[in-house]
Amino acid sequence: MSETINCPSCAAELDKKINSTKHLICEYCFSSIFLEDGGVTNLGKMAELIDEPSILKLGLDFEYRDWNFVPIGRVRYDYGRGWWDEWFVMDTTGETKWVSVDEGHIAIEEKDTNPENASLYFDSISVGESTNLIIDDESLSFTVTEKKHCKCIAAEGELPFQIIPDEEFDYVDLLSKNGKSATVEMFNDGTKDIFLGTWVDPFDIKACY
């Protein structure tokens, strides 16, 4: 069920679609709004996303095979020679996932909560090397396809965590033989987030509007 939040900068009414939302970017004045413990904090202006052609659009309906979803937020990361977008999406049941779009390549991913995967050490692993991750109680071998440094440069919409402009971190992309994808984000404080999913054919994502 949606909830209305008034932008503390321009007073515009903004729809908060999920309870777990921590961050809203005002679509009218681009104020960056942090939500915590019932409070609303204005963190200043967020850089406006450069409008580039994209298969996805914020707030519109899409489907992938028999899965219907709506993008409700987006974060853009720069990795030096280019950038990619992470779309935060919600399906018809209220469940959320991430759709990663990088130069036409698309992966649908969910945040992993398995403590065995979180305990793995990724800092010293190199491109071309392999490691095992636990998925659905099964150990699968993944090969590192990319290891780089990136920076958060812009965001829009509704997101489940606080966005910190210009935040930098290292990341590792991995791929299994059966097409499963994994992304590990490693932060300066020693914490990491792992996202597991599958690479999909962009032509299988259809607009429903």
Secondary structure, DSSP 8 states (H G I E B T S, - for coil): --EEEE-TTT--EEEE-STT--EEE-TTT-EEEEEETTEEEEEEE---------S--TT--EEETTEEEEEEEEEEEE-SS-EEEEEEEEETTS-EEEEEEETTEEEEEEE---HHHHTS--TT--TT-EEEEEETTEEEEEEEEEEEEEEEEEEEEEESS---TT-EEEEEEEEETTSEEEEEEE-TTS-EEEEEEEEE-GGGEEE--
